[in-house]
């Protein structure tokens, strides 16, 4: 049987199918674009934040580990503050308010503005004695007369200094006038209608007396018994004021720490035997008239060990002890060995403490008057200020003592200091005084 032959015709693929497959095989342009953008983004990241080399990375890790160890060691070795130290820091923040770098010794008196104070402080900076600056007020204009030392600067230079100071302190220059011996500057307060006229003129006579400027040292007794807000108030006083601190009192340690941090002068207020002892009690571990030098040395040495940074001592009471030459010689011998000074409080007019100290060639001073005795009335203040002025006529320096017992005494002292400055007195720290003869107590 013969096989049939089939003629199979090849099947033609549809053009549609071919086109579709061809289209599927060709990559899409969108994918290329996305891939390209992704690569560009990666390159940008790498350029912007390059990865550290392995060696750099190891060094960075090692450095961070070392810093962590040092911080941990610092925390571990830092001693924990006691409650007293925390209280001291709180008081210190209160008694050290932020101040401008430009601080002058002058204080504005009643009725004066901050610009008045700028004028006074600028005069002080160029060496004009405070007592030589004259101010008078007419309506809304304050007129200042300020003498200039021709040998130190000319009027034009002084003019430039005042103009610069005023313009950076809310004062606008209005006009000026000048002659050979005088220059006048007029300013206006930018924040008010007040005007200020500064008249500069030559007067060498003022500066010939400059060496006899009036100065005063103020010492406040009985610290160690007060704390809290009252202690803060006294620490806010002028830094030139010296504190006399009881060696064994409830707030002694705190007061000494704060004085050291503030850099304030302080001395030990040493109890000594008064007339009328034991009925009149000077306090614990007082130096008595019956003590020999060994006993005096033991007592004073223990006090000095507690306050190694003190300038020296003054006596609390001691009307009997300070009149005994032999006892005072024992006291002075100890002070000489420790290079400390003696301020004779002069609780009696027959005290020999000052003379004994001078003979032994140690630094010695004596009190001129007690500011708060017999009381702190206005009449007492007026009387004491008059006495100080009379003392200043024959001596260029005065030493005065007061006490820290109450807020009223603090306010009294603030007013005394304010009036002393207005009268041309300058406060001088006890540490800056040399040995000198001081008039008899009044």
matplotlib code that plots the C-alpha trace (Angstrom):
import matplotlib.pyplot as plt

x = [0.0, 1.5, 2.1, 0.4, 2.5, 1.2, 2.5, 2.5, 2.7, 4.8, 2.7, 3.4, 3.7, 1.6, 3.3, 1.5, 3.0, 6.5, 6.2, 5.0, 7.9, 10.4, 9.0, 9.2, 12.9, 14.0, 14.8, 12.6, 14.2, 12.5, 14.5, 17.8, 16.9, 15.9, 19.1, 21.2, 19.6, 20.2, 23.8, 24.2, 22.5, 24.9, 27.9, 26.7, 26.2, 29.7, 31.3, 29.4, 30.0, 33.1, 33.5, 36.6, 39.5, 39.8, 42.8, 41.0, 38.0, 40.0, 41.7, 38.3, 36.9, 40.0, 39.8, 36.1, 36.8, 39.6, 37.3, 34.6, 37.2, 38.4, 34.9, 34.1, 37.4, 36.6, 33.1, 34.5, 37.3, 35.1, 34.4, 30.8, 30.0, 28.8, 25.7, 27.7, 29.6, 26.4, 25.0, 28.3, 27.8, 24.2, 25.4, 28.3, 25.9, 23.9, 26.9, 28.5, 26.0, 27.1, 28.8, 29.9, 33.6, 33.5, 33.3, 34.2, 34.7, 32.0, 28.4, 25.5, 24.1, 20.4, 18.8, 21.6, 21.2, 23.3, 24.8, 25.8, 27.6, 29.3, 30.7, 32.0, 33.6, 35.2, 36.7, 38.1, 39.6, 41.6, 42.8, 40.5, 40.0, 36.4, 36.3, 37.3, 34.3, 31.5, 27.9, 24.9, 21.4, 19.3, 15.9, 16.6, 20.3, 23.2, 26.3, 29.7, 32.9, 35.9, 39.5, 42.3, 46.0, 47.8, 51.0, 49.1, 46.8, 45.4, 41.7, 41.2, 42.3, 40.1, 37.3, 37.6, 37.6, 34.4, 32.7, 33.5, 32.3, 29.1, 28.1, 28.4, 26.1, 22.9, 24.0, 24.0, 26.5, 24.7, 27.4, 30.7, 32.6, 36.3, 38.8, 42.5, 41.7, 38.2, 36.1, 32.3, 30.5, 26.7, 25.0, 21.3, 20.0, 18.6, 15.9, 14.7, 14.8, 17.7, 20.8, 24.4, 27.0, 30.6, 33.0, 36.7, 39.3, 42.9, 43.6, 46.9, 46.3, 43.8, 46.5, 49.2, 46.9, 46.2, 48.7, 46.6, 43.3, 41.1, 41.1, 39.5, 39.7, 36.5, 36.7, 33.5, 33.7, 31.9, 31.6, 31.0, 27.8, 25.7, 24.6, 21.9, 20.6, 22.3, 25.7, 24.9, 24.1, 27.5, 29.4, 27.7, 29.5, 32.5, 35.3, 37.7, 35.8, 37.7, 35.9, 37.0, 35.9, 35.5, 37.8, 35.2, 31.6, 28.7, 29.3, 33.1, 34.0, 31.4, 32.4, 36.1, 35.4, 33.3, 35.9, 38.7, 36.6, 35.8, 39.3, 38.2, 40.5, 39.8, 41.4, 40.8, 38.7, 40.5, 38.7, 40.7, 40.1, 38.1, 37.9, 35.1, 36.0, 34.5, 31.2, 31.9, 32.7, 34.7, 34.0, 35.6, 39.4, 40.0, 43.5, 43.6, 45.9, 47.1, 48.3, 52.0, 53.6, 53.3, 49.5, 49.2, 51.2, 49.0, 45.8, 46.9, 48.6, 45.4, 43.4, 45.9, 45.8, 42.0, 42.5, 45.8, 45.0, 44.0, 46.0, 46.4, 44.2, 42.4, 41.1, 37.5, 37.0, 40.4, 40.3, 42.4, 44.6, 45.7, 46.9, 49.3, 52.8, 54.0, 50.9, 50.9, 54.5, 53.6, 50.9, 53.2, 55.9, 53.5, 52.2, 55.8, 56.6, 53.6, 54.1, 50.7, 49.6, 47.9, 45.0, 44.5, 40.7, 41.4, 38.7, 40.6, 42.7, 45.5, 46.1, 49.7, 49.1, 49.9, 53.1, 54.3, 53.7, 55.6, 58.6, 58.7, 58.7, 55.5, 52.8, 50.5, 47.4, 45.0, 41.3, 40.3, 36.7, 33.7, 31.1, 28.1, 28.8, 26.7, 24.0, 23.1, 20.9, 21.1, 22.7, 25.4, 26.1, 26.4, 28.7, 30.9, 31.2, 32.3, 34.9, 36.2, 36.5, 38.4, 40.8, 41.4, 42.6, 45.7, 46.0, 45.5, 44.1, 41.5, 40.6, 37.0, 35.4, 31.7, 29.7, 27.5, 24.8, 21.7, 20.1, 19.8, 23.5, 24.0, 21.8, 23.5, 26.9, 25.7, 24.6, 27.8, 29.9, 27.7, 28.2, 31.9, 32.3, 30.2, 32.6, 35.6, 36.8, 38.3, 38.0, 41.3, 41.8, 43.6, 46.1, 47.3, 48.2, 51.7, 52.7, 51.8, 51.0, 47.3, 45.9, 44.5, 41.0, 38.2]
y = [0.0, 3.1, 5.8, 9.0, 12.0, 15.0, 18.3, 20.4, 24.0, 25.9, 27.9, 31.6, 33.3, 36.3, 39.6, 40.7, 38.0, 38.7, 42.3, 41.7, 39.4, 41.8, 44.5, 42.3, 41.5, 45.1, 46.8, 49.6, 53.1, 54.1, 51.3, 52.7, 56.2, 55.0, 53.0, 55.9, 58.3, 55.7, 55.4, 59.2, 59.5, 56.9, 58.7, 62.0, 60.3, 58.9, 62.2, 64.1, 61.7, 59.6, 56.5, 56.6, 54.4, 51.4, 52.8, 56.2, 54.4, 52.4, 55.5, 57.3, 54.3, 54.2, 58.0, 57.7, 54.9, 56.9, 59.9, 57.7, 56.3, 59.8, 61.1, 58.1, 58.6, 62.3, 61.5, 58.8, 61.1, 64.2, 64.5, 64.9, 68.3, 68.7, 70.5, 73.4, 73.8, 73.7, 76.5, 78.5, 78.2, 79.4, 82.4, 83.0, 83.2, 85.8, 88.0, 88.0, 89.5, 89.9, 93.3, 95.1, 95.2, 99.0, 99.4, 102.6, 103.4, 106.1, 105.5, 107.6, 109.7, 110.5, 112.1, 111.1, 108.9, 106.2, 108.8, 110.9, 107.8, 107.4, 111.0, 110.5, 107.1, 108.5, 111.4, 108.9, 106.8, 109.8, 110.6, 113.4, 113.3, 112.6, 115.5, 117.9, 117.0, 119.6, 118.9, 121.2, 120.6, 123.3, 122.1, 119.1, 119.8, 118.5, 120.6, 119.0, 121.0, 118.7, 120.0, 118.5, 118.2, 120.0, 118.0, 114.7, 115.5, 118.3, 119.3, 117.8, 114.4, 114.5, 115.7, 112.6, 110.3, 111.7, 111.9, 108.2, 107.1, 109.1, 107.9, 104.2, 104.9, 106.2, 109.8, 111.8, 114.5, 117.9, 120.5, 121.6, 124.9, 125.4, 128.0, 127.9, 126.9, 125.5, 123.1, 122.5, 119.4, 119.1, 115.7, 114.5, 111.3, 109.2, 107.8, 111.1, 114.8, 115.1, 117.0, 116.8, 119.5, 118.7, 121.6, 120.7, 123.2, 123.3, 123.4, 122.1, 123.2, 120.3, 117.8, 119.3, 118.1, 114.8, 113.0, 113.9, 112.4, 111.2, 107.4, 105.1, 101.5, 99.9, 96.7, 94.8, 92.8, 89.7, 87.6, 83.9, 84.4, 85.3, 83.4, 83.3, 86.4, 88.7, 87.2, 87.6, 91.2, 91.9, 90.0, 92.2, 95.3, 96.9, 94.3, 96.8, 96.3, 93.9, 91.2, 90.2, 86.7, 84.8, 81.7, 79.5, 80.3, 78.5, 80.2, 80.6, 78.0, 79.1, 82.8, 81.9, 79.8, 82.6, 85.3, 83.2, 82.7, 86.3, 87.4, 89.7, 90.7, 89.2, 88.9, 86.8, 88.4, 87.1, 87.1, 88.8, 89.5, 92.6, 94.5, 92.9, 89.3, 86.7, 88.5, 90.0, 87.0, 87.5, 84.0, 80.6, 80.2, 83.9, 85.1, 86.0, 88.3, 85.3, 83.4, 82.8, 82.9, 79.1, 79.3, 82.3, 80.6, 77.5, 79.4, 81.8, 79.0, 77.0, 80.0, 80.7, 77.1, 77.4, 80.6, 80.4, 83.0, 85.7, 89.0, 88.9, 89.6, 92.2, 92.0, 91.3, 93.1, 92.9, 96.2, 94.4, 92.2, 94.9, 97.1, 94.4, 94.9, 91.4, 89.7, 91.8, 91.0, 87.2, 87.9, 89.9, 87.2, 84.6, 87.0, 87.8, 84.1, 83.7, 87.1, 88.4, 91.9, 93.3, 95.7, 97.2, 97.7, 100.1, 99.1, 101.1, 104.3, 102.7, 99.9, 99.2, 96.6, 99.0, 100.3, 96.8, 95.6, 98.6, 98.0, 94.4, 95.5, 93.8, 95.5, 97.2, 99.5, 100.9, 101.8, 105.5, 105.2, 102.8, 103.8, 102.3, 103.4, 104.2, 103.5, 103.6, 106.7, 109.5, 111.8, 109.2, 108.9, 112.6, 112.8, 110.0, 111.5, 114.8, 113.1, 111.2, 114.5, 116.1, 113.1, 113.4, 117.0, 115.9, 112.3, 111.0, 107.8, 106.7, 103.2, 102.6, 99.6, 98.6, 95.4, 92.9, 92.1, 93.0, 94.1, 97.6, 97.8, 96.7, 99.4, 101.9, 101.0, 101.2, 104.8, 105.7, 104.3, 106.2, 109.5, 108.9, 108.5, 111.6, 113.5, 112.3, 109.4, 106.3, 102.9, 101.2, 97.5, 96.7, 94.6, 97.7, 99.8, 100.4, 101.1, 104.6, 106.8, 107.2, 109.9, 109.1, 107.6, 110.2]
z = [0.0, -1.1, 1.5, 1.1, 0.9, 2.7, 1.6, 4.8, 4.3, 6.8, 9.2, 9.0, 12.3, 12.6, 12.3, 15.4, 17.6, 16.2, 16.9, 20.4, 21.3, 19.7, 21.9, 25.0, 24.3, 24.0, 27.4, 28.5, 28.5, 31.8, 33.6, 32.3, 33.5, 37.0, 37.3, 36.2, 38.7, 41.4, 40.6, 40.5, 43.9, 45.4, 44.0, 45.5, 48.9, 48.8, 47.8, 50.5, 53.3, 52.5, 54.5, 56.6, 55.8, 58.0, 59.8, 60.4, 61.6, 64.1, 65.4, 65.8, 67.8, 70.0, 70.6, 71.6, 73.9, 75.6, 76.0, 77.6, 80.0, 80.9, 81.6, 83.7, 85.6, 86.1, 87.5, 89.8, 91.2, 91.7, 95.4, 96.4, 97.7, 101.2, 102.1, 103.5, 100.2, 98.2, 100.5, 100.0, 96.2, 96.5, 98.5, 96.2, 93.2, 95.1, 96.2, 92.8, 90.4, 86.8, 86.3, 83.3, 82.6, 83.0, 86.7, 88.4, 92.0, 92.0, 93.0, 91.8, 94.6, 95.0, 92.0, 89.6, 86.5, 84.9, 82.6, 85.6, 86.8, 83.4, 83.7, 87.2, 86.3, 83.2, 85.2, 87.7, 84.9, 83.6, 87.1, 88.2, 92.0, 92.8, 95.2, 92.3, 90.1, 90.5, 89.5, 89.5, 88.1, 86.4, 85.2, 82.9, 82.4, 84.6, 84.4, 85.3, 85.9, 85.5, 86.0, 83.8, 84.6, 81.8, 82.4, 81.8, 78.8, 76.8, 76.7, 73.2, 74.3, 77.4, 75.1, 72.9, 75.9, 77.3, 73.9, 73.3, 76.7, 76.5, 73.0, 73.9, 76.9, 75.4, 75.1, 71.8, 71.2, 70.5, 70.3, 71.6, 72.3, 72.9, 73.8, 74.9, 78.5, 78.4, 76.3, 76.7, 75.5, 75.4, 75.3, 75.3, 76.7, 73.8, 76.0, 77.7, 77.5, 80.0, 78.9, 80.2, 79.8, 80.6, 81.1, 80.8, 82.0, 83.1, 86.9, 88.1, 91.7, 92.1, 91.2, 93.4, 96.3, 94.8, 97.0, 100.0, 98.8, 101.7, 102.2, 104.8, 105.7, 107.2, 109.3, 110.3, 113.5, 114.8, 111.7, 112.3, 114.3, 111.3, 108.2, 105.5, 103.9, 106.4, 105.5, 101.8, 102.3, 104.0, 101.3, 98.7, 100.2, 98.5, 98.2, 100.0, 103.3, 105.7, 107.8, 111.3, 111.9, 115.2, 115.2, 116.8, 115.9, 114.1, 110.7, 110.9, 108.3, 105.9, 106.2, 105.7, 102.6, 101.0, 101.9, 100.3, 97.1, 96.9, 97.5, 100.4, 103.2, 106.6, 110.0, 113.1, 115.7, 118.8, 122.1, 124.8, 128.5, 129.3, 132.5, 134.4, 133.4, 134.1, 134.5, 131.1, 128.9, 125.7, 124.5, 124.1, 124.3, 125.1, 125.7, 129.4, 131.4, 133.4, 130.3, 129.7, 126.3, 125.8, 126.4, 124.1, 121.4, 121.6, 121.3, 118.5, 116.5, 116.6, 115.4, 112.6, 111.5, 110.9, 108.9, 107.1, 104.5, 107.1, 107.2, 110.9, 114.0, 115.9, 119.5, 120.6, 123.9, 125.5, 127.5, 130.2, 128.0, 125.6, 128.4, 129.6, 127.9, 128.7, 127.4, 124.2, 123.6, 123.7, 121.2, 118.9, 119.0, 117.6, 114.9, 113.9, 113.5, 111.2, 109.3, 110.4, 111.3, 114.4, 114.3, 117.7, 118.1, 120.9, 123.2, 125.8, 125.6, 127.6, 125.1, 124.4, 121.7, 118.8, 120.3, 121.2, 117.7, 116.2, 118.5, 117.3, 113.6, 112.6, 110.5, 112.9, 112.8, 115.2, 115.1, 115.0, 115.9, 116.1, 113.5, 115.3, 118.8, 120.8, 118.3, 114.6, 114.7, 112.1, 114.6, 115.4, 111.6, 111.2, 114.2, 113.0, 109.5, 110.9, 113.1, 110.0, 108.1, 110.9, 111.1, 107.4, 107.7, 109.6, 108.3, 104.8, 106.2, 108.7, 110.1, 111.4, 112.9, 112.9, 113.5, 111.6, 114.1, 112.2, 108.9, 110.4, 110.9, 107.3, 106.0, 108.3, 106.9, 103.3, 103.9, 105.7, 102.7, 100.3, 102.1, 102.5, 98.8, 98.1, 100.4, 98.3, 100.4, 98.8, 100.4, 100.8, 101.7, 104.9, 102.9, 101.0, 104.0, 105.2, 108.7, 109.7, 112.7, 113.2, 115.5, 118.9, 119.0, 119.3]

ax = plt.figure().add_subplot(projection="3d")
ax.plot(x, y, z, "-o")
ax.set_aspect("equal")
plt.show()
